[in-house]
Amino acid sequence: MKPILRTEWADLIFVLAILLGTFMRFNPTLLSGFAINDGGMFAVMVDDLKASHYRLPAFTTYNHLNIPFAYPALGFYLGRIASDLFGWSAAQTLRWVPAFFASLSIPVFYLLALRLLKNKYYAAISTLFFALMPRALSWYLMGGGLTRSPGQLFMLLTLAAVVRLYEENRRVDVFLAGLFGGLAVMSHPEAAVHTFVSALFLWIMLSRKWAGLINSILVGLIVAIVSAPWWATVIHYHGMNPLLNGAATGQKTAAVFHLLFFVFTEETYATVIAVLGLIGIASCLLRKDYLLPLWMALPFFVEGRSAAGPAAIPLAMLAAIGLVDVVFTGLGILGARKALFPTQEAVEKEMNRSQQILPAERNIFLYVVLYLIFSTYQFGVRLSSATLYPPDRQAMSWVRENTPDSSRFLVLTGTSSVSCDSVLEWFPALTGRQSIFTVQGTEWTKGPNFNQYVTSTYAPQKCLVSDDASCLDEAVSPTAYDFIYLSKTLRVDNCAPIFPQKTFPFFLEHMRANPGFQTVYETEGVIIFGK
């Protein structure tokens, strides 16, 4: 039987990575029946573009707060185009567009890995790890992935062009890196930051030449020109304040501990990719090859909140190195040493067979793939539960149809993490009413005070489990709202629901006895009190 070469095996792995990765990116939203987790503000911004006939509005209508339409706008235009082409609502757009662009990132990742690793086999295995690593897909599938997933795609395209530019000094790559870099800037602010820092890091590691520096400056000029329709319009409308405010938020220094304990892959069971990545790091350090290990650590010191996404890129390559250079190579050497006293010639002969797929290598690889399929599928099933459930969607529909447009709502869910509370974010989008403690969008107005403001919104949520009847009045003035919307399906920090539903007996007893309120809507999952 003719031995299978690694180059032939690589083609199969690459196709497998695309097929499996695409399935894993679409499956959670298929299971959820609604956009995953966040995206309520983005849905309104997609509709704002329809109302403005594709002109960039000065403000978004989300939550009636005059929030500047300062967010990088490419994702919203892509969503609006998809909505008009396929007749989707904005909420439907936030289900399908993120998964589509996240899937496109898989073959682009392969291009980047091939240019860095210089080997189809390593690049293909890296791509499979990238396709099946939960952290490389989770944030990009959510409703907020409308901007994150194009940002990931154009970041990868930019870095692939930058690598070839620094290694081959091709003029066409100046244009390509500038074009894709500009699109990354117009997609997501964190993608812009990580793309810039990674490109600078790659220049240091791969070039350090004046020609490369001059080319980098030219790339930067093209980036500025390509992204100018967005940032120039925002500055024209509002000056620099919204952009400066947005830049002042998002830091998360505690994320460095995710790097220290190596938990950021978010693998559901055994952390196979993380362990192989650690082995790959050790292998690279022993060879004094520092590019991938340093690149993986870099995002955690630049922008901690979103660091795990860009760190997954070099980590997938490190995991491939760990699997091939350490695990598979070790198996080959052991095979040569089965004899009691193997000769050096026997060992060298076995090592020369390194371009062939050994039976043990094939079997271990198949086991790893099957395990990752199972693990990533289970992660997707759990992720699909982080959505806005039908009782809330029905209640919000009732609010839209039965309350005055000017109504102000105190939305209570007991949340301890606004990033994982789909009720708070989707309420203004689906009702058209104001939620006084929804924080999405206020990063463009609060600036350095944003994190403090977010913390302040937790006070009324704690009243749901308090036995103090005056808790709510002390947390928020009764004149600040007209209705209380209580959702009894709570969420925890990992965006998964808590079962069974919470009943809040003391809080509900107090509200029902309060003569200033009456129950205007009640189902098993939602209660609405009106004044």
C-alpha positions, 0 to 999 in steps of 0.5 A: 500500500502506497504511503500517504504523504503529509502534503496529501493529508494536508489537503484533506485536513484543510477541506475538513477544517472549512467544512467543520468550522463552517458548521460549528459557526452556523449551528449555534444560531440555528439552534437558538432561533434568535440572535445569540446574546448581544446585538440589540443596539446593532439591530437598531443601527442597521435599521437606522441606515434604512431610515437614512437611505444608507447615509451615515446618521449623526445619532442612533435611535437606540434607547432614545439617548442621542447616542452618536453613531460613532461605532465603525460602520462597515458591519452595519452597512453589510447587515443593511445590504444583507437585509435588503437583499434577502428580506431579513429583519435586522434581528435575522441579519444578526443571526446569519451575517456574523456566522458567514464572515466568521466562516470566511475567516477560516481559509484566510487564517490558512493563508496567514498560517502558510506564510508564517509556517512555510509548510502546508501540513502545519498550516492545515492542522493550525487551521483545523485548530482555529476552526474548532477552538471555541474562543476563535468563534464564540464572540464572532457568532453573537449578534455583536459579531456583526462588527467583530467577525468582519473585523477578524476577517480583515485583520487576518487578511491585513496580517497575511499581506503584511507578512509577505510585504516584510518578507518579499517587499512586494509593492502590491502588498502595500496596497492590499495591507492598506485596503484590508487594514482600512476595512478592519478599522471600519469594522471594529475598534478592537480589531483596529488596535490588534491589527496595528499592534500585530503588524508593528510586532511582525515588522520587528520580528520579520523585517526591522529594515528601513524599507519595511518601515517606509512601506509600513508608513505607506500602508498606514496612509492607505488605511487612513484614506480607506477608513476616512468615510467613517472617521471623517464623517463622525468628526464632522458631526461630533468632533473628536469627543465620541472617538476619544470616549470610545478609546477610553473604555474596554481595558481589562487588566485582569485578562493577563491572568487568563494568559497566566493560567492558559484558560482563554481557549474556552474548551468545554472539557479537556483543553486539548488545544491549550495543552498542545499550544503549551507544548508548542511554546516550549518547542519554539522557545527551545529553538529560540523561535520567539515570534509565535509565543510573543505574539500570543502574549502580546494582546493581553497587554494591549487590550485585555478585554478582547485579547483572547480572540487575536491570541487564538491566531498564534495559539492555533499555530503553536498547537500544530507545532506541538502536535507535529514537532513534539508528539508526532516526532516523538512517536517516530523516534520511538518507532525507530527504537523498538529494537533493543539496540537500534543503530543510528542508521535506523533512527535516521531512516525513521526520521527521514520518513517524517513526510509520511503519515505513520499509522500511530500519527494518523490514529492520534490525529483522528482521535483529536479531531473526533474529540474536538468535534464533540467538544466544540459541538457541545460548546455551541449547544451551550452558546445557543442557550445564551439568547433572548428567550420567547417569553421575553420576546413576547413580553417586549412585543406587548410593550411595543403595542400597549405602552406610550412611546415615551415610556421609561422602563426599569428592566430588572433581571438580577444581572451581574454582567451587562455583557451577558444580559440579552434582556437589557440590551434587546429591550430598547431594540424590540420595544422602541422604549427607553430602558434607563439602565441599559448601558450599550452605546454609552461608551461613546458618551461616558468615556473614562466614566463608562466602567463606573457607570456600568457598576452603578447599574447593578444596584437596582438589580440587587434589590431582587434578592434583598429583604429591604422594602426600601431597597429599590427606592434607595437605588433609583428614584421612583420618578426616573421610570414609569414601568418595571419589567421583571424577567425571571430567567437570570443569566450568569457571567458565562452567558448561560441561563440559571435553572430553575427560574428565580421567583423573588418572593419577597420582591414580588410580595412587596410590589404586589402590596405597593399601592403605587403599582399594578400588574399590567402583564404577567406570564411565567417568565415576565412580570410588568408593573405599571404606575 
